[in-house]
Amino acid sequence: MQYRHKYLELAMTAGIWLSLALAALIGEFLSGTFYLLVFSASFAIASLASFFGAAPAVQLILASISALVGVAFLRRHRKRLNTQTRARVDDPDLGQRVEILHIDEARQARVQYRGTCWDAEVRSPRLTEGQHAYIVGRDGNRLIVDTTPPEENA
């Protein structure tokens, strides 16, 4: 009888953690921020720990650590994504067409753009002198050009 009571207690605790995970998952579907998805996964990890008989303190520690790691990962990923998006939005030259005037062996080129010559890095090995290319990025004052506009590269 004691064994059955202990199993019921473990299942109840695991059920509470799973209920929290489900509630966070439903909240994630409504908000779309991915942070609640991290908490849902953390609650599920704590539920597994509970099911395998871990002490409540261990369950809380596992849930906390997994939530912190997940949130840190999301913040780093979002920061990188926002930087790329901001750079794409802030640069009006992206997607503009240029004419290749000269290409050397190292795939460095001179291009005609906005009435003057610019240094450029050529990404596509198919580009030759006299062809047109599109600006897909920038490295300081050096343009990065390719055969397709940046929307098609993404």
C-alpha positions in Angstrom: 0.0 0.0 0.0 2.9 2.4 0.8 4.4 1.7 -2.7 1.1 2.6 -4.3 0.8 5.8 -2.3 4.4 6.9 -3.3 3.6 6.2 -7.0 0.4 8.2 -6.8 2.3 11.1 -5.2 4.9 11.0 -8.0 2.3 10.8 -10.7 0.4 13.7 -9.2 3.5 15.9 -9.0 4.4 14.9 -12.6 0.8 15.7 -13.6 1.1 19.2 -12.1 4.3 19.9 -14.0 2.6 18.5 -17.2 -0.4 20.7 -16.6 1.9 23.8 -16.3 3.7 22.7 -19.5 0.4 22.4 -21.4 -0.8 25.8 -20.1 2.4 27.4 -21.2 2.2 25.7 -24.6 -1.4 27.0 -25.1 -0.2 30.5 -24.0 2.6 30.2 -26.6 0.1 29.4 -29.4 -1.8 32.5 -28.4 1.2 34.8 -28.1 3.8 33.5 -30.6 6.8 34.8 -28.7 8.7 31.5 -28.2 9.4 32.4 -24.5 6.4 30.4 -23.3 7.6 27.5 -25.4 10.8 27.5 -23.4 8.9 27.5 -20.2 6.7 24.7 -21.5 9.8 22.6 -22.2 11.2 23.4 -18.8 8.1 22.3 -17.1 8.1 19.1 -19.1 11.7 18.4 -18.0 10.7 18.9 -14.4 7.8 16.5 -15.0 10.2 13.8 -16.2 12.4 14.4 -13.2 9.4 14.1 -11.0 8.3 10.9 -12.7 11.7 9.3 -12.2 11.5 10.2 -8.5 13.6 13.3 -8.1 13.1 15.4 -5.1 11.0 18.6 -5.4 14.1 20.8 -5.0 15.8 18.9 -7.9 12.7 19.4 -10.0 12.7 23.1 -9.4 16.4 23.4 -10.1 16.1 21.5 -13.4 13.1 23.6 -14.4 15.0 26.8 -13.5 18.2 25.9 -15.2 16.5 24.7 -18.4 14.4 27.9 -18.5 17.4 30.1 -18.1 19.4 28.3 -20.8 16.4 28.5 -23.1 15.8 32.2 -22.5 19.5 33.0 -23.0 19.5 31.1 -26.3 16.4 32.9 -27.5 17.7 36.3 -26.6 21.0 35.6 -28.4 19.1 34.3 -31.4 16.7 37.2 -31.5 19.5 39.8 -31.1 21.3 38.2 -34.1 18.1 38.1 -36.1 17.2 41.7 -35.3 20.7 42.9 -36.3 20.5 41.2 -39.6 17.0 42.5 -40.2 17.9 46.0 -39.2 20.9 46.0 -41.5 18.8 44.9 -44.4 16.1 47.5 -43.7 18.6 50.4 -43.1 20.6 49.9 -46.3 18.8 51.4 -49.3 21.5 50.0 -51.6 20.5 46.4 -51.1 19.0 44.9 -54.2 20.2 47.7 -56.5 21.7 46.7 -59.8 25.3 47.4 -60.6 27.5 46.9 -63.7 30.7 44.9 -63.3 33.6 46.9 -64.8 36.6 44.7 -63.8 37.1 41.5 -61.8 40.5 40.2 -60.6 41.6 36.7 -59.8 40.7 37.1 -56.1 37.0 37.9 -57.1 37.5 41.5 -56.1 35.8 43.9 -58.6 35.1 47.5 -59.6 31.5 48.2 -60.3 29.6 51.1 -61.6 26.8 52.3 -59.2 25.2 55.7 -58.7 27.4 57.3 -61.3 30.7 56.3 -59.8 33.0 53.3 -59.3 32.9 51.2 -56.2 35.0 48.3 -54.8 33.1 45.1 -54.6 33.4 41.5 -53.6 31.9 39.1 -56.1 30.1 36.1 -54.6 29.2 34.3 -57.8 32.0 32.7 -59.9 29.7 33.0 -63.0 29.9 36.8 -63.0 32.2 38.4 -65.6 33.1 41.9 -66.7 30.3 43.7 -68.4 27.5 41.8 -66.7 25.0 43.2 -64.3 24.8 42.1 -60.6 22.8 43.0 -57.5 24.0 44.4 -54.2 23.4 41.7 -51.5 25.4 43.2 -48.7 28.1 45.6 -47.6 31.4 45.3 -45.8 32.1 48.9 -44.8 32.4 50.8 -48.1 32.9 47.6 -50.1 29.8 46.3 -51.8 29.0 42.6 -51.9 27.4 41.6 -55.2 25.8 38.4 -56.6 23.8 37.3 -59.6 20.4 37.4 -57.7 18.8 40.1 -55.6 19.0 39.6 -51.8 15.3 38.6 -51.6 16.0 35.5 -53.6 19.2 34.7 -51.5 17.3 34.6 -48.2 
